[in-house]
Amino acid sequence: MLKQPKLHLPTPRERPEEEKVAYKSGEVMHDKNSVGKERPWRKRKLENIRYAEYLKILEFKKHHKVHDCAEEIKYKITADGEFKLYQVWFCKSRLCPLCNWRRAMKAGKQLELILEEALKRQPKSRFLFLTLTIRNSVDREQLKADLAKMGRAIYKLMRYKKVSKNLLGYVRSTEITVNQDGSYHLHMHLLVMVTPTYFKDSSNYIPQTEWTKLWQKAMKLDYTPIVNVEVVKPNQAKGKSSLKASALETAKYQTKSADYMTDDDDWNLQVIGDLEFALRGSRQISFAGLLKEVRKDLQLDDMANGDLVHTDGASEEIQAKVQIAVAKFDFQKMNYFWS
């Protein structure tokens, strides 16, 4: 909730009660979450401007719309003075720091809803958090091809007999990090939902060494890849092994803006060019089995290109009388101000 500055308001004769303002025009805009932490609008917008400039240098036509992303932010102020994000135009470019911040929040919330419903349908089910990798160094020329190959290999992996017989569904996400030498490291994170019989005996349970061999087989690798598998603790509300933590890890950024917002412009241009090409047409998060079915039944909005305003899923209209508060980004002062 935003702090409302103390200021003199006109008498009711001069201004009806419902028209009182809760902010002052020209002041720096502040937007805080429910625990009082400032939301990073300014930080992400400054990164967005740099990203747009890099796109312009690389001659991407979309640099204009990226530059205009979230230039104006509108809030509804409820009768009790609460600010609710109401209307923002987002460019939805894959690497936009503003859009990625909103996507990560939206994906995390949607995944929580999906898992909650899936557990209602299969209350005795269990979860595994699986991280699959390939060789630590992937050349920029191979990046797009290796991403596609990993996607196909996961499809194959989940259809191996020992995996599929206890499989209920899974959600898969991609993470790309940049190495110091300019090569790339690829991860696939999977939150896998299995039946209780997975832990019954050796004919069902798959230890990490066996997951590694199966992944090596699916990828047709001539070396032993690094695979990590963790059992998610179903009754643990918090902590690294909790279901919520695993969901948030799966839903996080595909690429971190820190990898292409360094002090080296040449480096940033190279990484952005590589990632724009490699990620075009790819899917950041995908679902299968029961989790895909639940997502469809819940009629959830598209994570990548849908609504990035109501990331908590609460898109219902506020029925009570409200005011509209508008903040605009000042490209001279490089900050958001109430207008």
C-alpha positions in Angstrom: 0.0 0.0 0.0 1.3 3.4 -0.9 2.0 6.0 1.9 -0.3 8.9 1.4 1.5 12.2 2.0 -0.2 14.7 4.3 -1.4 17.7 2.3 -4.2 20.3 2.6 -7.4 19.3 0.9 -10.2 21.7 -0.1 -13.4 21.7 1.9 -16.2 19.4 0.8 -17.9 22.4 -0.8 -14.9 22.9 -3.0 -14.4 19.3 -3.7 -16.7 16.3 -3.2 -15.5 13.6 -0.8 -14.9 11.0 -3.5 -12.7 13.4 -5.5 -10.1 13.9 -2.8 -6.5 13.2 -4.0 -4.1 10.9 -2.2 -0.9 12.0 -4.0 0.6 15.3 -5.2 1.2 16.1 -8.8 5.0 16.4 -9.5 6.1 14.1 -6.7 8.2 11.0 -7.3 5.9 8.0 -7.7 6.3 5.3 -5.0 4.6 1.9 -5.3 5.0 -0.5 -2.4 3.9 -4.1 -1.9 1.9 -5.4 1.0 5.0 -5.7 3.2 6.2 -2.2 2.4 8.9 -3.0 -0.1 9.3 -0.6 -3.0 8.4 -2.2 -6.4 11.3 -1.8 -8.9 9.5 0.3 -11.5 12.3 2.8 -11.9 15.1 0.3 -11.9 13.5 -1.9 -14.5 12.5 1.1 -16.7 16.1 2.4 -16.7 17.2 -1.1 -17.9 14.4 -1.1 -20.4 15.7 2.2 -21.9 19.2 0.7 -22.3 17.7 -2.4 -23.9 15.8 -0.3 -26.4 19.0 1.6 -27.3 20.8 -1.7 -27.9 17.9 -2.9 -30.1 18.2 0.3 -32.1 21.9 -0.2 -32.7 21.2 -3.8 -33.7 18.6 -2.5 -36.1 15.6 -4.3 -34.6 12.4 -2.5 -35.7 10.7 -3.1 -32.4 13.1 -0.7 -30.5 10.4 2.0 -30.7 7.7 0.1 -28.9 10.3 -1.3 -26.4 11.3 2.3 -25.5 7.6 3.2 -24.9 7.0 0.2 -22.5 5.3 1.2 -19.2 5.9 4.9 -19.9 2.5 5.7 -18.2 1.2 3.8 -15.2 -2.4 4.1 -14.0 -3.7 3.2 -10.6 -7.2 3.0 -9.1 -7.5 4.4 -5.6 -10.2 2.7 -3.6 -12.5 4.3 -1.1 -10.1 3.3 1.7 -7.1 4.8 0.0 -5.6 1.6 -1.4 -3.7 1.9 -4.7 -4.3 -0.9 -7.2 -2.5 -1.1 -10.5 -5.1 -0.6 -13.2 -3.6 0.1 -16.7 -0.1 -0.1 -18.2 1.0 -0.8 -21.7 3.8 -3.3 -21.9 5.9 -4.1 -25.0 6.1 -7.8 -24.2 9.5 -8.2 -25.8 11.2 -11.4 -24.7 14.2 -9.7 -23.0 12.5 -6.5 -21.7 13.5 -6.2 -18.1 10.1 -4.6 -17.2 8.1 -7.3 -18.9 10.3 -10.2 -17.5 9.8 -8.9 -14.0 6.0 -8.9 -14.5 6.1 -12.3 -16.3 8.0 -13.9 -13.4 5.4 -12.7 -10.9 2.5 -13.8 -13.1 4.0 -17.3 -13.8 4.7 -17.9 -10.1 1.1 -17.0 -9.1 -0.4 -19.1 -11.9 1.8 -22.1 -11.1 0.7 -21.9 -7.4 -3.0 -22.0 -8.5 -2.3 -24.9 -10.9 -0.5 -26.9 -8.2 -3.2 -26.2 -5.6 -5.9 -27.6 -7.9 -3.8 -30.5 -9.1 -3.2 -31.6 -5.4 -7.0 -31.4 -4.9 -7.4 -33.9 -7.7 -4.5 -36.1 -6.7 -4.0 -35.5 -3.0 -1.5 -38.3 -2.4 0.8 -37.3 -5.3 4.4 -36.2 -4.8 6.7 -33.8 -6.6 10.3 -33.9 -7.8 12.4 -30.9 -8.8 14.6 -31.9 -11.7 17.4 -29.8 -13.2 18.8 -31.0 -16.5 21.9 -29.5 -18.1 24.3 -30.1 -21.0 28.0 -29.2 -21.3 28.7 -25.9 -19.5 29.9 -24.1 -22.7 27.5 -23.7 -25.6 28.8 -21.6 -28.5 26.5 -18.8 -29.7 26.1 -20.5 -33.1 24.7 -23.6 -31.4 22.5 -21.9 -28.9 19.2 -22.0 -30.8 19.8 -25.6 -32.0 20.7 -26.9 -28.5 17.6 -25.3 -26.9 15.4 -27.1 -29.5 17.3 -30.3 -29.0 16.8 -30.2 -25.2 13.1 -29.6 -25.6 12.8 -32.7 -27.8 14.9 -34.7 -25.4 12.7 -33.9 -22.4 9.6 -35.0 -24.4 11.5 -38.3 -25.1 12.7 -38.6 -21.5 9.2 -38.4 -20.0 8.0 -41.2 -22.3 10.6 -43.8 -21.2 8.8 -46.6 -19.5 10.2 -46.3 -16.0 9.5 -42.5 -16.0 6.0 -42.6 -17.6 4.5 -45.4 -15.5 4.4 -43.1 -12.4 4.2 -39.7 -14.1 1.1 -37.6 -13.6 2.4 -34.4 -15.2 5.1 -31.8 -15.3 6.0 -28.2 -15.9 9.2 -27.3 -17.7 11.1 -24.0 -17.9 14.3 -22.9 -19.6 17.1 -20.9 -18.0 20.1 -19.5 -19.9 23.2 -18.0 -18.2 26.1 -16.3 -19.9 29.7 -17.6 -19.1 32.6 -15.2 -18.7 34.0 -16.3 -22.1 30.8 -15.3 -23.9 29.5 -18.9 -24.2 26.2 -20.0 -22.8 25.1 -22.5 -20.1 21.6 -24.1 -20.6 19.4 -25.5 -17.9 16.0 -27.1 -18.0 14.0 -27.0 -14.7 11.2 -29.5 -14.3 8.7 -29.7 -11.5 7.5 -33.3 -11.9 4.3 -34.7 -10.4 4.4 -38.4 -9.7 2.1 -41.0 -8.1 3.0 -42.3 -4.5 4.1 -45.6 -6.1 7.2 -43.8 -7.4 8.7 -44.2 -4.0 7.5 -47.8 -3.5 10.5 -49.9 -4.6 13.5 -50.1 -6.9 11.3 -51.0 -9.9 9.6 -47.6 -9.6 12.0 -45.3 -7.9 14.6 -43.5 -10.1 17.9 -42.5 -8.3 19.9 -39.6 -9.5 22.5 -41.8 -11.3 19.7 -43.4 -13.3 18.1 -40.0 -14.1 21.5 -39.0 -15.4 21.8 -42.0 -17.7 18.3 -41.5 -19.0 19.0 -37.9 -19.8 22.2 -38.8 -21.5 20.4 -41.3 -23.6 17.6 -38.9 -24.5 20.1 -36.2 -25.5 22.4 -38.7 -27.2 25.4 -37.3 -25.4 28.9 -38.8 -25.5 29.7 -37.6 -22.0 28.0 -37.7 -18.6 25.8 -34.6 -18.0 25.1 -33.0 -14.7 21.6 -33.8 -13.4 20.2 -32.8 -10.1 17.0 -34.3 -8.6 15.4 -33.2 -5.3 12.3 -34.5 -3.6 9.9 -31.7 -2.8 8.6 -31.9 0.7 4.8 -31.8 0.4 4.1 -30.5 3.9 6.8 -27.9 4.1 5.4 -24.4 3.7 8.7 -22.6 3.3 12.4 -23.4 2.6 14.4 -24.6 -0.4 12.6 -28.0 -0.7 9.1 -26.6 -0.3 6.6 -26.9 -3.2 6.3 -23.1 -3.3 10.0 -22.6 -3.6 10.2 -25.1 -6.4 7.3 -23.4 -8.2 9.0 -20.0 -7.9 12.3 -21.5 -9.2 10.5 -23.0 -12.2 8.7 -19.7 -12.9 11.7 -17.3 -12.6 13.4 -15.4 -15.5 14.5 -17.2 -18.6 17.5 -14.9 -18.7 18.7 -12.4 -16.1 19.0 -8.8 -17.3 22.3 -8.6 -15.4 23.8 -10.8 -18.1 23.2 -8.2 -20.8 23.2 -5.0 -18.7 26.9 -4.9 -17.8 29.3 -2.0 -18.1 30.6 -3.4 -21.4 28.4 -2.2 -24.3 30.0 -4.5 -26.9 29.3 -7.5 -24.6 25.7 -6.4 -24.1 25.1 -6.0 -27.8 26.5 -9.5 -28.5 24.5 -11.2 -25.8 21.2 -9.4 -26.8 21.7 -10.3 -30.4 22.4 -13.9 -29.6 19.4 -14.3 -27.3 17.0 -12.5 -29.5 17.8 -14.9 -32.3 17.9 -18.1 -30.1 14.7 -17.4 -28.1 12.5 -16.3 -31.0 9.6 -18.7 -31.3 10.6 -20.7 -28.3 8.4 -21.3 -25.2 9.6 -20.3 -21.8 7.3 -22.5 -19.8 5.3 -25.5 -20.9 3.0 -28.0 -19.2 2.2 -31.6 -19.7 -0.2 -34.2 -18.4 -2.4 -33.4 -15.4 -0.8 -29.9 -15.0 -1.6 -29.0 -18.6 -5.2 -30.2 -18.1 -5.6 -28.2 -14.9 -4.2 -25.1 -16.5 -6.8 -25.4 -19.3 -9.6 -26.0 -16.9 -8.7 -22.9 -14.9 -8.7 -20.9 -18.1 -5.6 -19.1 -17.2 -4.2 -16.2 -19.3 -1.2 -16.7 -21.5 2.0 -16.3 -19.4 4.2 -14.6 -22.0 1.9 -12.5 -24.1 -1.2 -12.0 -21.9 -2.1 -9.6 -19.2 1.0 -8.3 -17.3 -0.9 -5.8 -15.2 -2.9 -8.2 -13.0 0.0 -10.6 -12.1 -1.8 -11.8 -9.0 -4.8 -13.0 -11.1 -7.1 -10.4 -9.5 -8.4 -8.7 -12.6 -11.9 -8.1 -11.3 -13.3 -4.5 -11.4 -13.4 -2.5 -8.2 -17.1 -1.7 -7.7 -16.8 1.2 -5.3 -16.2 4.8 -6.4 -12.6 5.2 -7.2 -10.1 7.8 -8.4 -7.5 7.3 -11.2 -3.9 8.1 -10.3 -1.5 8.5 -13.2 2.3 8.3 -13.0 4.5 9.1 -16.1 8.1 8.5 -16.7 10.2 11.6 -17.2 13.0 10.9 -19.7 14.9 14.0 -18.5 14.8 13.3 -14.8 14.8 9.5 -15.3 12.1 8.7 -12.9 8.3 8.3 -12.5 6.3 11.3 -11.3 2.7 11.7 -10.4 0.9 13.8 -13.0 
